[in-house]
Amino acid sequence: MQRPGKSRFRLFRLGLSLVKLCLALAPAACASLPDARPLLNTFHRDTTVPVVLNGRERLPADVGARLLAKIQEEAGPTDILRGHLGLMERVGTSPIVCSNRATLLIDGKATFAAMLRAIREARDHINFETYIFHDDEVGRLFADMLIRKRGEGVKVNLIYDSFGCRGTPASFFDRLRKAGVRTVEFNRIHGLSSFRENSVFHRTHRKLLIVDGRVAFTGGINIGKAYLRGRRPGDHVSPPDQFWRDTDVMIEGPAVSQFQKLFLATWASQAGEAIAAAAYFPDLYERGDDLVQAVGSSQGIDHRGAYLMYVSAIAHARSSVHITQSYFAPDRQMLDVLADAARRGVDVKIILPETTDHAIIRQAGRSRYAQLLESGVKIYECQGAILHAKTAVVDGVWSTIGSTNFEYWSLASSDEVNTVVIGSRFGREMEECFAKDLARSIRITPDDWRQRPLLERAKQLFSGLIDRWL
């Protein structure tokens, strides 16, 4: 039998460890999110036409105005094309770029096929940034293709996150380096000094692939086999064996240069080997009619572009806000704009996962349901798959696909990237995708929520109190 003194000593050590952990996490918890209210108040009165680029040149104001007016005519009543776009221009996000082709990619099979095809056709360079790069069948397929292209003389530059790839053996990346692939381990975690420097809390959560400066991919999909497992509707299996439902987008045209700038800025910030020799910004010609904006977020309150993007887009909605999210624990400001939109008659629907690989985040998100449901927001939980997509479509004309989750670390601390596509054609495709997800989801009604068990309430209360540190 264990002596009581020894048991108490172990409890004391455990308590001391928890105190140390809280102290280590405290600096990151001080990170703040920007206050969008002054900007929103200003731009409700602003009628300035946002700047539109064609490649590297600014379109004349009247030409840009005609492009937006045409979209406005197709979309019907919306404030998204003036107030919101003007606000995003004011806070310094990248410009709106015309003449692109945006291709919606649903789930891993379509996304991986398109990405591998682009890599296979690369002639000059491949720039790749990812949060997770698994050493599994899919990861090795990508690694083999990158090595093959490097052998053909194509320059290959890879940024992978140190924390996201903590389960990937060092030998996996050593093999890439030995083959000539230049790699950067984003904010390498190296013991307690990482906590002291606060770098452990600054991650790159981006999923970004750029090939030859001509095609770019963004979205929620990491590199791993979980995205290729077969769909099994109604089969409630454990998360590691369940299908991951996700969304990406492929961009071709002048807007690719904006994604390239984000990659190169991250590479430089991590002291990556100089890569100025490649033709990173080739002349890009018209590929379609889509207006595209690359919205990046990086560390610091003045660089949370994706957060401001979501708050402003929801605040300017006139008819509909349709959101899919994987990790949902928004702050008070975002909760308020969602609730306000529903109260003024906007059709606000949010699809969230029923099953997730982060149970505490799920409970933290559920602690926010009451306010949203009371205001008229409609909440659904996706069945038979782990929903990992991070998308929104507002008023059927403004769409975004990216890596940004509605939870504290993603919104306040991590490097993220979202693609915005402005136009009714792409908006209709996004709405069709949303409708399919909605069809396999169950609605959470206010009555259902009021009748949930006491234990569930307790879990949600606790998770809601600590979600900043998750």
C-alpha positions, 0 to 999 in steps of 0.5 A: 500500500502506498504511504499517505505522505508519498501520495500527498507529495505526488499531488503537491508536485502535480499541483506545482506543475499545473501552476508552472504551466499556467504561468507559462501560458499567461503571456500568451493569454494576454494576446488581444483581438482588435476592436472592430467597432470604431471601424464598423461605425466609420464605414457604415457612412463610407461610400468609397469604391475599393481599389481593384488591381489587375495583376500589379496595376491599379484599375481606374476607379470607374473601371473598378466601380463598374466591376463591383456594380455588375456583381452588385446587380447580380447579387441583389441587396448587400452592403458587402461590396462597399462597406466591408471591402472598404473596411478591409482596404483601410486595415491594410489587407491585400488588395482585391484582384480581378481576372482570376479563376477560383476552383472549389475543391471538396474533400481530400481526394479532389484537393490532393489530386489537384495539388499533385497535378500542379506539382507534377507540372512545376517548371520553376519553383514550388513554395509549400507551407503546412501545419501538419505533414504526416509521415504516412501514405499521403505524406510520403507521396507528396514527399516523393513528388517534391524530391522528384521535382527537385531532381528535375531542377525545380526549386522546392521550398517547404515551411512546416510547423514545429508543433503541428509536425511534432508527431512526424519523425525528423528523418522524414524532413532530413530525407527532403533536405538531403534531396535538396529541398530547402526547409524551414521548421516554423518556430522550432520548439526547443524546451523551456526557452520556447516558453520564455520567448513565447514562440511556442504559442506562435504557430503557422496554421496556414495551408498554402501551396504555390506553384511557379507563381501561377497557381495557389491552393489554400484551405483547411486540408493538412497533408495526411491520409485522414482526408482520404478515408471513405465516407461512412454516413451514420457510422459513429466511429472514433475520430482517428478512424473517421472521415475528415470533411474539408474544403480547399480552393485553387486560384489561377490568375493575377491574385496568386502574387498576393499569396506568394508575398505571404509565403515569402514574408513568412520564409524571411521571418524565419531566416530561411535560406535566401531564395531570390533567384527564382521567378516568383512573380511572373507575368500573369494573364486573365484566367477568369472573372473572379475577384480574389483577395488573399487575407493573411493573419500573423502575430500581433493585434495589428495583423489579425486580418482574418478576424476583422474580415469575419467580423466585418463581413457578418456585420455587413450581411443583409440576407444570409451568413452561412458558416462551416467551422471545425473548432468554434469558440468565438470571442464576445465581439464575434458572438455579438455580430452573429447575434445582431445579424440574426436579430435584424433578419439575416439568415444565420446558419452555422454548421459545426462538427458533432464529433471532433478530435478536440473535445474540450474545444467542442464543449467550449463552443457549446458554452456559446450556443445559448446566446446564439440560439436565443438571438435566432442563429440556427446551429447544426452539427454535422454527422458521420464525419469530422467537419474540418472545413473553415468556410463562409458565404455571405449574401451569396456573393462573398465567399471565404475558404481558409485555415482560420478557426473560430477559436482563440489561438487561431483568431489571435495568435497563429499565422493564418491565410484565407482566400476571399472570392467575390462573385455570384458564380462562386457563391452559388457553388459555395451555397451548394456545398453548404446545402450538402453539409446541411443535409447530413447535419442535425439542427440544435433547437432552443428547446433541445438545448434547454433540456441538455443534462446537468453534466453537459452543462458543467462540462461546457461551463468549465471548457468555456472558462479555460478555452483561451489556454487550449 
